[in-house]
Amino acid sequence: MLITVLEDSGRGLAATKDVEANKPLFTIPKSCLLNADTLHKWAKKHSVTHLSSVQLLTCYLALYKSQGEELDASPYTPYLQSLPLDFDFHPLSWLVYNNQRMVEKLAEETKYKLINVQDRFKQDEQLVSNQFPALSTGDILWAWLNVNTRSLYYGCKRSRSHQDNITMCPLLDFANHSLGATNFNTSEFRRAGHPIPTMIAPKDGLRSEEQVYLLYGFHSNQTLFVEYGFTASISPPELSIDSRVVTRFEKTEGGAEKRALLEARGYWGDWTLHADPTPAHPSYRLIPALRLLHVSLQDQSALQRWEATVNGELDEISPQNSEKMWNTLKELCLELQEEAAAHLSPLDALIEEGISMASIQQLWLEQHDICTAIVQNISDGIEL
């Protein structure tokens, strides 16, 4: 295998020769992995065994970044030296370093998801700083982003929760994301006799210098962007609109009580719009929320009918409620569509000047196209 530099996606992992289909490419020894098991002695020495895996790995990498403490002779040093020098391209860095020029180019819905990532970072940063007060925000951010963007699922004996089952893995983490890549983290993969982490050639084999890909998950481009800092040409066409819907509830009478109802039934948040499968449509989670938005809390009969729709006993609360719901969805989509159209032209100009804004442009394009399709479907009376 060869680590290569690609014009459109940075470093990647490529074959050095033709490889037959399903042939194992390499296996990384457990001793080379960075996780809660392999770092346990180090964690005990520094009294950080109580931290989560993300926080533990962040501590270890941040100390390396700041001063190389005890790591000069570490067997992990060659791997640590291969990690990215910085994450200036990552949108979380823009928030932390207050790069308003870049943040202002993001849609509100993308900022909303990004702030959730920032909240996770701040929580972990606080705990890491409590253990190692001399570490700077910059060193912790660099370490945390390495863990967040490069760690893989891996069952650890010392994990205290499912979230702690992660590892950092030399070589394998150079593989770029592809929606069509084989997911090597499956029980079927292990039953086939391949220990984790092992990479095998895809079903069509590999040609010399062809890239080897990983499936990071079936994520939308919004999620790929805020978590990993990039978008993919082939991703599920999906748009999160949580911030827009939250604002509607904040402005409506009884909004707090309605939020409590939705939270109690597991329908608060994670509201999305989709272009695939056709016709373009809202997520099943969004419909109950928009229905409730137009129900008076004093109308017990309507509330009971709303409960019945949630339970699948009724198709609608009333024709009037359904009309208001679809009108609200159409209004939301028109707002998002117009916002996207207004931002696309300036981005085109920046791209012509040689400033790389491809990921941000793709997010705006998806927002525009998904919302345009839903507006058209509602206007045409297509059942969504």
PyMOL commands that set and color helices and strands:
alter all, ss='L'
color gray80, all
select helices_A, chain A and resi 30-32+40-45+53-67+77-81+91-96+100-103+108-131+137-150+162-164+172-174+187-191+221-228+242-251+255-264+286-293+300-310+319-352+358-379
alter helices_A, ss='H'
color red, helices_A
select strands_A, chain A and resi 2-6+10-14+24-27+34-35+152-153+166-168+176-177+198-200+211-214+238-240+272-274+281-282
alter strands_A, ss='S'
color yellow, strands_A
deselect
rebuild
show_as cartoon
